[in-house]
Amino acid sequence: MLDVMLDTNILVKFAFIHYKLDEKVALPKSLRSFNEILKKFETSVFSNIMSRWNKLELRDVLMKLKLSGKYILSGFTVDEFRDAKLEKIELNKKDLQAINDLVESIWKNSNANTDTEMNMVRIEEWNKKGFSLMDLILLYQAGVHKCDYFVTQDNQLLANRKTLSKEFNTEICNTKELIELLKQKKIKYSNYEFDELKKFTDEMFKTYQEAKGIKQFCTVEISNLKKGEFFQIGQRTNLLHEFFTREQGVYKDNNIIAKDFGESVVNGEEMFVLKSIVDSKKDVISEEIPKFDYSELSKAVKKLKNPTDIFFPIEPFFKLVHKFLYENSKVLKFNQGDEGTTLLVGEKTLRVHWIRSIEKIDEIIVLNKNKIKIIQKLFNEAEDPKYMKLLKQFKGLSSKKELMLYFGEKDEKNLDFLLKTVISKPSLSKDSAILITVKK
């Protein structure tokens, strides 16, 4: 697939086209070739790389154009725009919302990259030669993000393309040349359909979000490019093409598989956090009780300030905990809804969770969720897996999401599929958790 960076002057044409189509006005001849590119952009025939600089300039240009339109409708000529500014003619909330929605739509359909690396000394050298600052910034970004082409209608850039391409490490072409390139390039499509694969990914996102996972018993903060030690939770597997292709006009139901994938990451995150706590005994409270009963358990739990959650290994505690139900019905309750099973210790109500035997955790773990902090990265902050032949038209599906999905080329029957999240180890103190062991 071709990776390009569309210049702002082309993205603005996309805005004009959307406006014409919304108003049900025929497209003028000058916009028809841009509409052809827009259709290919929106169906992911090529990948448009977009940095923060592209996004900022696009919004800035659209705001200026909208404001110019308001000046004209208010009776001012172009030569009188300076006078119009004195009349305090401004964009209203509706104008700004429409512009922001359009910019976000283009950003969402692009391969968005928040990296804004810049060599201002080098850019200034070319700015002194008479080139626009923003043109140079976007060219630099195209090189940084390894675009095959920087596509523009700017005559100055096109006239100097040979020198600029060499300097900024990206080829420069115009829109007609892009259309020809897309015709010539043998774009490799697998035999699956985008809409069906999107349904599959949406089900995974839904399962992951609704499960809540570690957010039930930890305070989770989004990274925002914070530095630290991060760990990947997930799996890589093959996906049969047949899950996303029609068979006698009908798609196979892949919802169950999608839910299983989503739940597997949720479980993986939970066990990663719990095992990290068990491995950090020196950072939390450890307590041994002589036997397992409600009285001894309560004494131990009360040594942690403000406990919120308790985890029991299923073996051997499942039957013993349920025995509480009959002997102490006032302290153990099976509630319907979000709270699930709860255990009353003193005046504190703890949510009850279970740890599978396969996890090989012997301790009862009691947590104060407000004292356990996890940092989580979003998709846009993570590096692409270099060991996969990525299908870049699907990268946008995970944009700005915690659950990261990558689809790659495998063979005639399979997709290469990776799903993961990236989180830090829990930040712990003596107020975070207590590990309770029962004397044998």
C-alpha positions as CSV (number, residue, x, y, z in Angstrom):
1,M,0.0,0.0,0.0
2,L,1.1,3.5,-0.8
3,D,1.9,5.7,2.2
4,V,1.5,9.4,1.3
5,M,1.1,12.7,3.1
6,L,-1.5,14.9,1.5
7,D,-0.7,18.6,1.6
8,T,-3.2,20.9,3.4
9,N,-4.4,22.4,0.1
10,I,-5.7,18.9,-0.9
11,L,-7.4,18.3,2.4
12,V,-9.1,21.6,2.1
13,K,-10.5,20.5,-1.3
14,F,-11.9,17.4,0.6
15,A,-13.8,19.9,2.9
16,F,-15.2,21.7,-0.1
17,I,-16.4,18.4,-1.6
18,H,-18.1,17.4,1.6
19,Y,-19.8,20.8,1.8
20,K,-21.1,20.5,-1.8
21,L,-22.3,16.9,-1.3
22,D,-24.1,17.9,2.0
23,E,-25.8,20.8,0.2
24,K,-26.6,18.5,-2.7
25,V,-24.8,20.7,-5.2
26,A,-23.1,19.3,-8.3
27,L,-19.3,19.2,-8.1
28,P,-17.6,21.7,-10.4
29,K,-15.0,20.3,-12.8
30,S,-12.2,21.7,-10.7
31,L,-13.1,19.3,-7.8
32,R,-13.8,16.1,-9.7
33,S,-10.2,14.8,-9.7
34,F,-10.0,15.6,-6.0
35,N,-13.2,13.7,-5.4
36,E,-11.6,10.6,-7.0
37,I,-8.8,10.9,-4.6
38,L,-11.2,11.5,-1.7
39,K,-13.1,8.2,-2.5
40,K,-9.8,6.3,-2.5
41,F,-8.8,7.9,0.7
42,E,-12.0,7.0,2.5
43,T,-11.9,3.4,1.3
44,S,-8.3,3.0,2.3
45,V,-6.9,2.4,-1.2
46,F,-3.9,4.3,0.1
47,S,-2.7,5.4,3.5
48,N,-2.6,9.1,4.3
49,I,0.0,9.8,7.0
50,M,-1.1,12.8,9.2
51,S,1.0,14.4,11.9
52,R,-0.2,17.0,14.5
53,W,1.2,19.7,12.2
54,N,-1.1,18.7,9.4
55,K,-4.0,18.7,11.7
56,L,-3.3,22.1,13.2
57,E,-2.7,23.7,9.8
58,L,-5.9,22.2,8.3
59,R,-8.0,23.6,11.2
60,D,-6.3,27.0,10.9
61,V,-6.9,27.2,7.1
62,L,-10.6,26.1,7.5
63,M,-11.2,28.7,10.2
64,K,-9.7,31.5,8.0
65,L,-11.8,30.4,5.0
66,K,-15.0,30.3,7.1
67,L,-14.3,33.7,8.6
68,S,-13.6,35.1,5.1
69,G,-17.0,33.8,4.0
70,K,-18.6,35.6,6.9
71,Y,-16.8,38.9,6.0
72,I,-18.1,38.6,2.4
73,L,-21.7,37.9,3.6
74,S,-21.5,40.9,5.8
75,G,-20.8,43.1,2.7
76,F,-17.0,43.5,2.9
77,T,-14.8,43.0,-0.2
78,V,-11.5,41.2,0.1
79,D,-9.7,44.5,0.2
80,E,-11.8,45.5,3.2
81,F,-11.1,42.4,5.3
82,R,-8.9,44.5,7.7
83,D,-12.0,46.8,8.3
84,A,-14.1,43.7,8.9
85,K,-11.9,42.6,11.7
86,L,-12.7,45.8,13.6
87,E,-16.4,44.9,13.4
88,K,-15.7,41.8,15.6
89,I,-17.2,39.4,13.1
90,E,-16.2,36.0,14.6
91,L,-16.9,32.3,14.3
92,N,-19.6,31.1,16.6
93,K,-19.8,27.7,18.4
94,K,-21.7,26.1,15.6
95,D,-19.1,27.2,13.0
96,L,-16.2,25.9,15.2
97,Q,-18.0,22.6,15.9
98,A,-18.5,21.9,12.2
99,I,-14.8,22.7,11.5
100,N,-13.6,20.5,14.4
101,D,-15.9,17.6,13.4
102,L,-14.5,17.7,9.8
103,V,-10.9,17.9,10.9
104,E,-11.4,15.0,13.3
105,S,-13.1,13.0,10.6
106,I,-10.1,13.4,8.3
107,W,-7.7,12.7,11.2
108,K,-9.6,9.5,12.0
109,N,-9.5,8.2,8.5
110,S,-5.7,8.9,8.3
111,N,-2.8,7.0,9.7
112,A,-2.6,9.5,12.6
113,N,0.9,10.0,14.1
114,T,1.4,12.3,17.1
115,D,5.2,12.4,16.7
116,T,6.3,16.0,16.0
117,E,10.0,15.6,15.7
118,M,11.6,18.7,14.1
119,N,15.0,20.0,13.0
120,M,14.3,23.7,13.1
121,V,17.8,24.7,12.1
122,R,17.4,22.8,8.9
123,I,14.0,24.2,8.3
124,E,15.1,27.7,8.8
125,E,17.9,27.3,6.2
126,W,15.2,26.5,3.6
127,N,12.8,29.2,4.9
128,K,15.6,31.7,4.2
129,K,15.5,30.5,0.6
130,G,11.9,31.7,0.2
131,F,9.9,28.5,1.1
132,S,6.9,28.7,3.3
133,L,7.4,27.6,6.9
134,M,4.4,25.3,7.0
135,D,5.3,23.7,3.7
136,L,8.8,22.9,5.1
137,I,7.4,21.5,8.3
138,L,5.0,19.2,6.5
139,L,7.7,18.1,4.1
140,Y,10.0,17.3,7.1
141,Q,7.1,15.3,8.7
142,A,6.6,13.3,5.5
143,G,10.3,12.4,5.6
144,V,10.3,11.5,9.3
145,H,7.2,9.3,8.9
146,K,8.8,7.6,5.8
147,C,6.0,8.6,3.3
148,D,6.4,7.3,-0.2
149,Y,5.2,10.7,-1.5
150,F,4.3,14.2,-0.4
151,V,1.3,15.1,-2.6
152,T,0.7,18.8,-3.2
153,Q,-0.7,21.4,-5.6
154,D,1.9,24.0,-4.6
155,N,3.7,25.2,-7.7
156,Q,6.9,26.3,-5.9
157,L,7.3,22.8,-4.3
158,L,6.6,21.0,-7.5
159,A,9.1,23.2,-9.4
160,N,11.8,22.4,-6.9
161,R,10.8,18.8,-6.3
162,K,14.1,17.2,-7.2
163,T,16.1,19.2,-4.7
164,L,13.5,19.1,-2.0
165,S,12.8,15.4,-2.3
166,K,16.5,14.7,-1.8
167,E,16.8,17.1,1.1
168,F,13.7,15.9,3.0
169,N,13.9,12.2,2.1
170,T,10.4,11.9,0.5
171,E,9.3,12.1,-3.2
172,I,7.0,15.0,-4.2
173,C,4.2,14.6,-6.7
174,N,0.9,16.3,-7.7
175,T,-2.6,14.9,-7.6
176,K,-2.7,13.8,-11.3
177,E,0.5,11.8,-10.7
178,L,-1.0,10.3,-7.5
179,I,-4.0,9.1,-9.4
180,E,-1.7,7.5,-12.0
181,L,0.4,5.9,-9.3
182,L,-2.7,4.3,-7.7
183,K,-3.7,2.9,-11.1
184,Q,-0.2,1.5,-11.8
185,K,0.5,0.2,-8.3
186,K,-0.6,-3.4,-7.7
187,I,-2.5,-3.0,-4.5
188,K,-2.6,-6.3,-2.7
189,Y,-6.1,-7.0,-1.3
190,S,-7.0,-10.1,0.7
191,N,-10.3,-11.7,0.1
192,Y,-12.0,-10.2,3.1
193,E,-14.2,-7.1,3.4
194,F,-13.4,-4.1,5.5
195,D,-16.9,-3.7,7.0
196,E,-17.1,-7.3,8.3
197,L,-13.6,-7.0,9.8
198,K,-14.6,-3.7,11.5
199,K,-17.6,-5.5,13.1
200,F,-15.2,-8.1,14.4
201,T,-13.0,-5.4,15.9
202,D,-15.9,-3.4,17.3
203,E,-17.0,-6.5,19.2
204,M,-13.6,-6.9,20.8
205,F,-13.5,-3.2,21.8
206,K,-17.0,-3.5,23.3
207,T,-16.1,-6.7,25.2
208,Y,-12.9,-5.1,26.5
209,Q,-14.6,-1.9,27.7
210,E,-17.6,-3.5,29.3
211,A,-15.5,-6.0,31.2
212,K,-13.8,-3.0,33.0
213,G,-11.0,-5.4,34.0
214,I,-8.2,-3.8,36.1
215,K,-10.2,-0.6,36.3
216,Q,-12.4,-2.4,38.8
217,F,-9.6,-2.6,41.3
218,C,-6.9,-0.2,40.1
219,T,-6.6,3.5,39.3
220,V,-5.7,3.5,35.6
221,E,-4.2,6.6,34.0
222,I,-3.5,7.2,30.3
223,S,0.2,7.5,29.5
224,N,0.2,10.8,27.6
225,L,3.8,9.9,26.6
226,K,5.0,9.4,30.2
227,K,8.2,7.5,30.4
228,G,8.6,4.3,32.4
229,E,8.8,0.5,32.1
230,F,5.8,-0.9,30.2
231,F,4.7,-4.5,29.5
232,Q,2.7,-5.9,26.6
233,I,-0.4,-8.1,27.4
234,G,-2.0,-10.0,24.6
235,Q,-1.5,-12.7,22.0
236,R,-0.6,-13.2,18.3
237,T,-2.4,-15.8,16.2
238,N,-3.7,-16.6,12.8
239,L,-7.2,-15.6,11.6
240,L,-8.8,-17.5,8.8
241,H,-9.8,-15.4,5.8
242,E,-13.1,-17.2,5.7
243,F,-14.3,-15.4,8.9
244,F,-14.5,-12.2,6.8
245,T,-15.7,-13.4,3.5
246,R,-19.1,-14.3,2.1
247,E,-20.1,-18.0,1.8
248,Q,-23.2,-18.3,-0.5
249,G,-24.0,-14.7,0.3
250,V,-23.7,-15.0,4.1
251,Y,-20.9,-14.1,6.5
252,K,-19.8,-16.5,9.2
253,D,-20.6,-15.5,12.8
254,N,-17.4,-14.4,14.3
255,N,-18.8,-12.6,17.4
256,I,-18.0,-15.4,19.8
257,I,-14.4,-15.4,18.7
258,A,-14.2,-11.6,19.0
259,K,-15.6,-11.8,22.6
260,D,-13.1,-14.5,23.5
261,F,-10.2,-12.4,22.3
262,G,-11.4,-9.4,24.2
263,E,-11.9,-11.4,27.4
264,S,-8.4,-13.0,27.0
265,V,-6.7,-9.6,27.2
266,V,-8.9,-8.6,30.2
267,N,-7.9,-11.7,32.1
268,G,-4.2,-11.3,31.1
269,E,-4.1,-7.7,32.5
270,E,-5.8,-8.8,35.7
271,M,-3.4,-11.7,36.3
272,F,-0.4,-9.5,35.4
273,V,-1.3,-6.9,38.0
274,L,-2.1,-9.6,40.7
275,K,1.2,-11.5,40.1
276,S,3.1,-8.2,40.2
277,I,1.6,-7.5,43.6
278,V,2.5,-11.0,44.8
279,D,6.0,-10.6,43.5
280,S,6.3,-7.3,45.4
281,K,5.8,-8.6,49.0
282,K,8.4,-6.2,50.4
283,D,6.3,-3.2,49.1
284,V,3.0,-4.3,50.7
285,I,1.7,-5.8,53.9
286,S,2.0,-9.5,54.4
287,E,0.0,-11.4,57.0
288,E,-0.3,-15.0,58.1
289,I,-3.5,-16.3,59.8
290,P,-3.6,-19.6,61.8
291,K,-6.8,-20.8,60.1
292,F,-9.3,-19.7,57.5
293,D,-12.5,-18.4,59.1
294,Y,-14.3,-15.1,59.1
295,S,-12.9,-13.9,62.4
296,E,-9.2,-14.4,61.4
297,L,-9.8,-13.1,57.9
298,S,-11.4,-9.9,59.3
299,K,-8.5,-9.2,61.6
300,A,-6.1,-9.4,58.8
301,V,-8.1,-7.4,56.3
302,K,-8.5,-4.6,58.9
303,K,-4.7,-4.0,58.8
304,L,-5.2,-2.4,55.4
305,K,-6.6,1.1,55.3
306,N,-9.8,1.4,53.2
307,P,-9.8,-2.0,51.5
308,T,-12.0,-2.2,48.4
309,D,-11.5,-5.6,46.8
310,I,-10.6,-9.1,47.9
311,F,-9.3,-11.9,45.6
312,F,-9.6,-15.6,46.7
313,P,-7.9,-18.4,44.9
314,I,-10.7,-20.8,43.8
315,E,-8.8,-23.7,45.3
316,P,-9.1,-24.2,48.3
317,F,-11.3,-21.2,49.2
318,F,-14.4,-21.4,46.9
319,K,-16.2,-23.9,49.2
320,L,-15.0,-22.3,52.4
321,V,-16.1,-18.8,51.3
322,H,-19.5,-20.1,50.3
323,K,-19.8,-21.6,53.7
324,F,-19.8,-18.0,55.0
325,L,-23.0,-17.6,53.1
326,Y,-24.8,-20.0,55.5
327,E,-23.0,-19.2,58.7
328,N,-22.7,-15.4,58.2
329,S,-25.4,-14.3,55.7
330,K,-25.1,-10.8,57.0
331,V,-21.5,-10.4,55.9
332,L,-21.4,-12.2,52.6
333,K,-24.0,-11.1,49.9
334,F,-24.5,-12.2,46.3
335,N,-25.7,-9.0,44.7
336,Q,-27.0,-8.7,41.1
337,G,-25.5,-6.0,38.9
338,D,-22.1,-4.3,38.9
339,E,-21.2,-5.1,42.5
340,G,-21.4,-8.8,42.2
341,T,-20.5,-10.7,45.4
342,T,-19.5,-8.5,48.3
343,L,-18.0,-9.2,51.7
344,L,-18.6,-7.0,54.7
345,V,-15.6,-6.5,57.0
346,G,-16.4,-4.1,59.9
347,E,-17.9,-1.1,58.1
348,K,-16.1,-1.8,54.8
349,T,-17.8,-3.6,51.9
350,L,-15.3,-5.5,49.7
351,R,-16.0,-6.7,46.2
352,V,-15.2,-10.4,45.9
353,H,-13.1,-11.7,42.9
354,W,-11.8,-15.2,42.1
355,I,-8.4,-16.4,40.9
356,R,-8.3,-19.5,38.7
357,S,-6.2,-22.4,39.9
358,I,-4.2,-22.3,36.7
359,E,-2.7,-19.0,37.8
360,K,-0.9,-20.7,40.8
361,I,-1.5,-17.9,43.3
362,D,-1.9,-19.1,46.8
363,E,-2.3,-15.9,48.7
364,I,-5.6,-14.1,49.4
365,I,-5.1,-10.6,48.0
366,V,-6.8,-7.6,49.5
367,L,-6.5,-4.2,47.7
368,N,-7.2,-0.6,48.1
369,K,-7.9,0.4,44.5
370,N,-7.3,4.1,45.2
371,K,-3.7,3.3,46.2
372,I,-2.8,1.2,43.2
373,K,-1.9,3.1,40.0
374,I,-1.4,1.7,36.6
375,I,-0.2,3.7,33.5
376,Q,-1.7,2.6,30.2
377,K,-0.6,3.5,26.7
378,L,-3.0,4.2,23.8
379,F,-2.5,2.7,20.3
380,N,-1.1,6.0,18.9
381,E,1.8,5.9,21.4
382,A,2.9,2.3,20.7
383,E,5.4,1.3,18.1
384,D,4.2,-0.9,15.2
385,P,5.4,-4.5,15.5
386,K,8.3,-4.8,13.1
387,Y,7.9,-8.6,12.8
388,M,4.6,-8.3,11.0
389,K,3.8,-7.3,7.4
390,L,1.1,-4.9,8.5
391,L,-2.0,-4.1,6.5
392,K,-1.9,-0.4,7.2
393,Q,-5.5,0.3,6.0
394,F,-6.7,-1.3,9.2
395,K,-4.4,0.7,11.6
396,G,-7.1,3.4,12.0
397,L,-9.4,0.9,13.7
398,S,-7.5,1.1,16.9
399,S,-6.7,4.8,16.9
400,K,-6.7,6.4,20.4
401,K,-7.8,3.1,21.9
402,E,-6.4,1.1,24.8
403,L,-6.9,-2.2,23.0
404,M,-4.4,-2.4,20.1
405,L,-5.2,-4.5,17.1
406,Y,-2.8,-5.2,14.2
407,F,-3.6,-7.1,11.1
408,G,-0.9,-8.4,8.7
409,E,-0.4,-10.6,5.7
410,K,0.2,-14.2,6.5
411,D,-0.7,-16.5,3.6
412,E,-3.6,-17.4,1.2
413,K,-5.8,-18.7,4.0
414,N,-4.8,-16.6,7.0
415,L,-4.4,-13.2,8.4
416,D,-1.6,-12.5,10.9
417,F,-3.4,-11.0,13.9
418,L,-2.0,-9.4,17.1
419,L,-4.0,-7.9,19.9
420,K,-2.4,-6.3,22.9
421,T,-2.5,-3.7,25.6
422,V,0.5,-1.9,27.0
423,I,0.5,-1.2,30.8
424,S,3.0,-0.5,33.6
425,K,3.5,-2.5,36.7
426,P,1.4,-1.3,39.6
427,S,2.7,1.5,41.7
428,L,2.5,0.1,45.3
429,S,2.9,1.2,48.9
430,K,2.0,-0.3,52.3
431,D,-1.5,1.3,51.9
432,S,-2.0,-0.5,48.6
433,A,-2.5,-4.2,49.4
434,I,-2.2,-7.0,52.0
435,L,-1.2,-10.6,51.1
436,I,-2.8,-13.1,53.4
437,T,-1.6,-16.6,53.7
438,V,-3.2,-19.4,55.8
439,K,-0.9,-21.4,58.0
440,K,-0.8,-25.0,56.8
